[in-house]
Structures are given as C-alpha cells and as structure tokens.
C-alpha cells in the first residue's frame, strides 16, 4: 500500500474499460468487476472504473488492442487470438510443450518475463495482466480418439489461427476454414469431427453437450493454451498521480496473476466434471502414443521458431526462459 496521502477533495478520475464478452462471462464476473471494485475502494473513490461489456462503446473485438493503444478507451480485456501476430514473444506461453497445465504457474511466469523479454510486444500499453486458461483439449463429436492414428483425416475447429491450427495439422487432422458460429450444431450434424479448446469454453458454448468424448495429451497435460490480455493505455497510466498509479500497481501484480490462474483452473475443472457427469469419455494418450505425439508437437515449436527467426526474435531464448519460469512457479 502506498504511503502517499490521498487528497479527498481531488476530482474523480474515470477510467473507461471495454471487453467483448457478456456480463455473465467469467472474465467479467471474476476478473473485470472485482478488479474495478478493488481499485475504486483502494483509491477511496478517486478512481471510477466505467465497465462496458459486449463492445457497448463500439467497435469490434479485433479492434480492442488498437482502441486501448490509441486511447479510445483506457483499459481493455481481450483475447490475443483476435490480433494474431501482434504479440509474437508472448505467444511462447501458448505452445503445447511450454504450458504445463497450471494456469497460475504460467501467469506468474508471464508477469515475471514482461520486463524485459516481452516488453517489445506492448508499445504504448501498460499490461495489468497477461494470462492463460487451463489448456486446450480435443472435444470430439464422433468416435473415440485415444491414439495418434485416430486423429488422421479428422476435420477440427482450431482455437484461432497460428499455433492452434498448427497443432491440429501436426497431428494429421485438417482445420476448418468455416467459422461455425453455432459450433455445437455443426458438431451434432457431423459437419465437424470436433474442436480444440478449453473445457471451460466448451462448457459455456454447449460443446460438451455436443461431444461424446474428449482427448488430453496426458493427465493434466494439454495441447497448449490461449493468451488473454488486460491492458491499459500507457500514457493514461503515466498521467495518473503517483498515489493512484500505486493503486493500479497494487492490483496488477503477482497476487492478481495467481488469483486469475486459480479462477481459470477451477473453471476448467468444472468443465471436466460436467463432461464426466454427462458420461462423456475422457481419453488420455498412453505413454507410447504421448511420446510420438510430443515429437510431432516439437514440429509446432520448430514452426514457431522459424517465424520468430524471420522477425529477428530469439525464439529459442524465449522458450528456455518461459520453461524455466514456469518450472520455478510450479514448485511454489
């Protein structure tokens, strides 16, 4: 807590916060609203956070990073998948063989590496939190997938472009180019064999009801994860009085990263429980199959490294740093 005195007569500063999800979503109820309430309380009302869910201030989800970077809004929460290629260094944490299935450990590792390894990804931005969910699993509408061979020839929905699509392709399946906004219907109708996404998203979208089985790489081992961004305009952050910047800092550090990791771990586990309650089979690749699959997933890592090399980014260093940081925080 800051030792600076608060000026109770100072004018209230309003921060406009926008995101693309509804008011009943986990990011809104578990991250955005509690964060705003804590900031308002700790600032003794000198900061007011005006929350705009579902893009009610205008624009589209893929414009959120530009909106906060350009100062159209002060703060956003969004998914990095909406702006593929925009955060090339931070993407390292979404690789299948980097994230280890513990979102708290990965969140803490990301926050640790924000300075200086990941900083170039955030020009004009002040990251309040960069986080992940529990991890991606395959949710299958048809037959059981418990071996590498059973992936071949399937058509699966990826979690956005890039690493998720590469993962599906590496396993011998095909990605769909259709958006399939009504994903459960497409799976039930046989238009898709399945999708790669988190259990909590599968539960919220009704995919678990459309699925007959689910496939994990190993016990609590997933096929990568997704990156989410809670960002503030850097100029707006730096324009705040020192004591109010301290309020923002107090609510944006390691404790926040761990808390949100636990939130998404619990949400993922709830999705797994829902699948089991429905009687869906949860398949885990056996040791020999898992070893063969990891070799193919190393190809995804290699593809990512080649892209970073073209951008003159030391991807190998980032992978090593990310793995070491995740290991450290996994032992805490």
HUCORBEL-V562238 format. One record per backbone hydrogen bond with DSSP energy under -0.5 kcal/mol. CO is the residue of the C=O (numbers start at 1). NH is the residue of the N-H. Records with the same first field share a line. If there is no record, write none. Layout:
BEGIN
CO=NH, NH
END
This chain:
BEGIN
6=8
7=10
12=14
13=15, 48
14=16
15=17, 50
16=74, 75
17=52
18=77
19=55
21=54
22=25
25=29
26=30, 31
27=31, 32
28=33
31=35
32=36
33=37
34=38
35=39
36=40
37=41
38=42
39=43
40=45
41=44
43=46
46=13
48=15, 50
49=51
50=17
52=19, 55
53=56
55=58
60=63
61=64
63=67
64=68
65=69
66=70
67=72, 73
68=71
74=233
75=18
76=231
77=20
78=229
79=82
80=83
81=84
83=86
85=88
87=91
89=92
90=93
91=94
92=95
94=225
95=98, 99
96=224
101=103
102=106
103=107
104=108
105=109
106=110
107=111
108=112
109=113
110=114
113=118
114=119
116=119
118=121
119=122
122=125
124=234
125=127
126=232
129=230
131=228
136=223
137=197
138=140, 215
139=195
140=212, 213
144=146
146=286
147=150
148=151, 152
149=152
151=154
154=156, 174
155=193, 194
156=158, 176
157=196
158=160
162=166
163=167
164=168
165=169
166=170
167=171
168=171, 173
169=172
172=153
174=156
181=183
182=186
183=187
184=188
185=189
186=191, 192
187=190
193=141, 142
194=157
195=139, 197
197=137
198=202
199=203
200=204
201=205
202=206, 207, 208
203=206
206=210
207=211
212=281
213=140
214=283
215=138
216=285
218=221
221=217, 218
222=224
224=136
226=133
227=80, 81
228=131
229=78, 231
230=128, 129
231=76
232=126
233=237
234=238
235=239
236=240
237=240
241=244, 245
242=246
243=247
244=248
245=249
246=250
247=251
248=251
249=252
253=257
254=258
255=259
256=260
257=261
258=262
259=263
260=264
261=265
262=266
263=267
264=268
265=269
266=270
267=271
268=272
269=273
270=274
271=275
272=276
273=277
274=278
275=280
276=279
281=214, 283
283=216
286=290
287=291
288=292
289=293
290=294
291=295
292=296
293=297
294=298
295=299
296=299, 300
297=301
298=302
299=303
300=304
301=305
302=306
303=307
304=308
305=309
306=310
307=311
308=313
309=312
313=315
314=318
315=319
316=320
317=321
318=322
319=323
320=324
321=325
322=326
323=327
324=328
325=329
326=330
327=331
328=331
329=332
END
